[in-house]
Amino acid sequence: MKKLLILILLLFLLIPNNVQASDTALSEEAILESQQESLDIKSFIEEADKYTEDVYEDIDMGELFSSAITRKY
């Protein structure tokens, strides 16, 4: 039993690790921009501005959305 356990541990240690990650790091702003484009957030914010401009004149929906996603209040 011990021999089998040692053999399994050795196999795990000898199997090469292949990691397929890239070194390029995306900025937080680039990620948010990409997500906004793919989900068409801009039109959503424009519609929200249109429907809330009479009630919430001093609130910028784009700013509110960005702060909600980045958790910066």
PyMOL commands that set and color helices and strands:
alter all, ss='L'
color gray80, all
select helices_A, chain A and resi 2-14+28-39+41-52+61-70
alter helices_A, ss='H'
color red, helices_A
deselect
rebuild
show_as cartoon
